[in-house]
């Protein structure tokens, strides 16, 4: 028998009371507030409690402030109150709750409700993460483009209200579980970062050549051009890969090229840093570049070389602080170290192996984290699965 079971048997042997949230809590919703009302911390500034977008189940500090005159019209949360979101474009983001455990009152704007209650604040915040609340929330939500769960609807939600001793025991268990989950995620992230750095080190080493290896302008060893499509041409379930300017390729029902090519963005945040390797049929954006190696150039070698060095080349040659767009002449003059074809293939094969290893970790990491979160959610939901007391 677990400690929770022992406490249930001791304090409420005939089952746990389930109550409507509106019967045990009071709701205060603030007025809307433009972001321009946010101020720097200063004399008289009031903490602004938009913490539900930054924290998990509880928070003790905020980083935003509003002037006292603005705070007068906003909802005030006292230590121990719950702040919960009311509106979002995604139903999963509605009803995100956080317990405010700071030492001073804070205020929040019109997209959230302050819930004043007499329960353990972290118990209530954890319960808002449970599947039981999620199911009820979907039934109470209104709207299509913007989803809303009003305070009036929240008042209808039913939840288990065990004795305070049971609430605190559950909080202690879930706090420990949350700590272990966070530690595991940090370890997995650190493992991925270590492997990524190792890969970059080996890539840099393998692609560094002495002066006996000739440097050839990219324009002499590759064909360079752009595509013809716009992002609006994309089709969700298109048959062919459509390389645009972002990190994630799109889809299209037609293709422009059938070849091995290196793809990079012509402008946007990925300039000089984001590269794709196209193998076969693909479509291309009008502001994305295709770099097609000539005979005698290993395509994968050139891909790795560009990924490793092209951004630094732009930094070295640009007269501006940053390069926001690329032009074809920038590619034509770019010097590429050209060892023998056999060496190119050997280097490319080694780097392909490292890239596969890092890629597998990058795919496996979210899957591992997701599995742990599901395990945590299952355990949390079991802790809230009380036998209801007879009416």
N, C-alpha and C positions, 0 to 999 in steps of 0.2 A: 504494500500500500504506500503510495506517495505521500509526501508531507501535505499536499493539497487535499488529498482524500482524507487524511487524518483530521485536518482542520474542518472539512465539511462534515465529517461524522461527529465531530465534537460540537460545532456551533450551529449547524443546520442539518440535522440527520434526515429530515423529511423533504429535502430538496431546497433549491435556491429560488428566491423570488425573482420573477422577471417583471420589469417595470417599463412603462413608456417613458422615454427621455424627457418629455414635457412635464411629467409628474415629479421628476426629481431634479430638474435643472431650470435655469432661467436663461433667456437668450437676449443678447444685445447686439444689434447690427449697426455698424457705423455708416456714415454718409460717404459718397464717393469723394475721391481726392485726386486731383491731377498730380503727375509726377513732379511738376514744377514747384509744388509746395514742399518737396523734400529739401532740407537744409543741411549744412555742415554742423557738426557738434559745436555747441557754443553755449553761452550763458542763457539759461532758460529753455534750451532746446529739449524736446520730449522724444524719448525713444519711440520709433515707429515700428510696430510689430508685424511687419511683413515676413515673419520668420517661417511661415509654413512653406515657403518656396525654397528654404535653405537647409532645413533641419529634418531629422527623422521624427521620433516620437516625442521628444522634449527639447527645450532650448533654455539657455540661461543668459544669452546675450543677443543683441541686435546690432546692426551696423548702419541703420538709417535713422534719420531724425526729422521732426517737423517742428515748426515754430509753435509756441504756446497758443496763439490765437487760432491756428489751424486745428490744433489738438482738441479744442473745445467742442467741435462738431463730430468728432470721431469716437468710435467705441473704445472704452478703456478696459484693459484686461489686468486683473490683479494677479499676483503670484498664486499659482494653483489653478487658474482658469484655463479652459481649452479654447484655442483659436482654430476655426475650421473654415475651409474654403466653401463658398456657395456656388460659384459659377466657374465654368471652364468650357473650352471647345471640345474637351474629351471627358467622357463620363467617369473614366478612371481617376482623373485629377480632381473631380468634385468630391468634397468630403474628406480631403486630406486634413488631418488634425494634428495639432502639436500642443503639448502641455507647456504653458509658460511657467518656468520655475526660477525666473530671475528674482532679484530682491526688491525691485521697484516696479510700479505699474507701467504699462506701455499702452499705446493706442494702435488701432488698426482701421483700415478704410472700408469701403463699401462692398468689397468682394469677399468679405469674411464675416463670420459671426463669432462673438465671444460667448462661450457657454460657461455659466456660473453654476457650480454644483457642489455636492458634499461628499463625493467619492474620492478615492485616491486618484490624483490627477493623471498619473502615468498609467494606472489601470484603465481609466477611461480612454486615454489616447491610444493605448495598445488595442483596446477593443475596437476602436474605429479603424484599425488595420485588418480586422478579422473578416473572414468570408461571410459571417452572419450579417455584419453591417453592409458589406458590399452587395449582397443579394437584396437586402431591403432598400438600399440606396437606389439601385437600378429601377425598382418598382415605384419609387417616389420622384425620380428625376423628371423634369419637364424640359421642353425645347428640343430643337433639332441642331441648328448651327451653334448656338450657345446653350450648353446644358446648365440647368439650375436646380439646386435642391434648397428650397427656402427654409427659413427657421420654422415656419409652420409645418412643413413636411418633416423636418428633422424631429420635431416634437412627437411624431407618431412612431418613431423607431423604438423597438422593444429590445432590452438588453438585460443580461443577468446581473443582479446586484447581490453578490454574496457578502458575508460579514467582512469588515475591514481587515481582519487578520488574513482571510483568504485572498483578498485583493492584494495585500502587500506581499504575500508569498508568491503570487503569480508574477507580480512586478519584479521581484528579485530573480525569479527563474528567467524571465524574458530579458531582463537587463544582462544577465550572464550570457544568455544565448546570443544576444545582439553583439556583445563584446567579442565573443568567439568568432561570430560571422565576420565582423569587421577586421579582426586579425587575419583570418583566412584570406579575405579579399586583398588585404595589404600584401600578404605573402605571395599570392598569385600575381599581383601587379608587379611586385618587385622581381619575380622570376622572369616575367615577360620583358621587363625593362633591361635586366641583365643580359638576356639573350639578344635583345635588339642592339644593345651597345657592343656586344661581342661580334655580332654580324657586321655592324658598321666598321669596327676596327679591322676585321679581316678583309672587308671590301676595300677599305682605304689602302691597306697594305698591298693587296693583290693588284690594285689598279695604279700603284705608284711605280713608275719606270724611270730608269736613268736616261741620260741624254743620248744614248746610243739608239734608243727607240724613237723613230720619227714622229713628229706631231703634224697632223694633216687637217686642213680646214674641213669642217663637217660638210660644207657645200660641195666638196670634191668627192666625198664618199657616200653621199646619200641624196635622195630626192626629197624635197621639203615642200609641203603644200598644206592647204586647209580643206575643210569640207564645205557643204552647202546648206546644211539643215539648221533650223532654229530649235530651241528647247521646246517650243510649243508643238513641234511636230511629233514629239514622243508619244508612244502608245504603251499603255501599261503592260500588256501581254504580247508585245511585239516579238517577231521571230528572230530578229537580229540585234546584236549589241549596238548601242548608239552611244558613242563617246562624246560627251559634252565638255563642260569646263570644270565639273565638280569631281570629287573623289569617287562617287558612285556612278557607274555607267547607267544609262537609260536603255530603253528598248524602242525598236522601230520595225515596221513591216517590210522595209526595203533596205538594201545595202548599197554602199557606194564603192567599196574596195574589197578585194580578195587577196590578201598579202600578209607578210610579217612586217609590222611597223611599230614604231614607238610613238605614243600619243601624249601630247601635253597641252595644257590650257594656254590660250593666247592672252587671256586677261583674267582678272579675279584673284581670289586669295591663293589659288594654287599655282600662280605663275612661277615657273622655274623649279617647282618643288614636287608637283604631282605628275607622275608619269604612269601610263598604262602600256602594256604590251599586247598588241592586237595580233592574233594568229588566225587567219582565215577571213571570213566575210564580216564586214562591219560597216556602220554608218558613222558619219563624222559631222560635228558641229562646225558652223561657218567661222567660229573664232577659236577653234582647236586646231593644232598642227599635227600632221603625220610626218614622221621621219622614216623613210624607207631606205635601208642600207643597200649599197651596190654590191655586186659580186666581189668576193674576197673579203667581205666584212661580215663577221658573225653578228646576227641581229641581237642575240641575248647579251653578247659582250657590250655592244653599243648601248643597249638599254641600261645595263648596270653602270656603265661609265657615265652616262647622262644623269642617272639618279644620284650618283656619288658626287659629281663635280659641277653640273651646270648651274645650280643656284649660286655656288661660290664664284663661278665665272661671271655671272651677272653682277654680283657685288663688286668684283674687282674692276669691271669695265664700265659700270654705270656712274654717271656724274651726279645722279640723284640719290637721295637717302634710300629709296626703294624703287624697284621696278614694278609698275602696275600693269604693264602690257608688253607683249612681245611683238617684234616685227621680223620678217623673214631675214633681213641682213644680220640680225643678231645671231641667227643660227649659222649662216653661211660662213662666218669668220671664226666660229668656235673651234679651237684646236683640240683634236682628239689624238691621244697616244695610240699608235697603230703598230703593235707587235705582230709577229707572224700569225697566220690564221690558226695554226695549231695551238699557239699560246692563247689566242683569243678564246678558242673553244675550251681549253683547259680551265682558264679563269672563270668563264661563264658557267661551266659545269659545277665548279666548287661553290660559286655564289648562288647558283640555283638551289643547291642542297641547303645552304644556310637560309635562303629566303623561304623555302618550303618548311623548314623547322620553325622559323619565327611565325610564318603564316599559320601553321597548325596550332601553335600556342595562342595566337591571336584569335583563332576560331574557338579553340578549346576553352580559353579563359572565360568568355561570357557564358558558355555552356555550363562550366563548372560553377560559376557564381550563381547562375539561374537555378541549378540543381540544389545548391545550398539554400537559396532563398525559398524554394518550394518546400524543402525539408523543414525550414524554420516556420514557414506559414502553416504547414500541416501540424506541427507541434503546438504552435500558438493557438490554432483553432481547436485542438483537442483540449487545451487548458480552459477554453471558454465554453466547452460543451457540457454544461451542467444539466442535471436532471431538474426539471422545473417543479417547484412546490405546487401542490394542489391548491386551487383557488379557495 
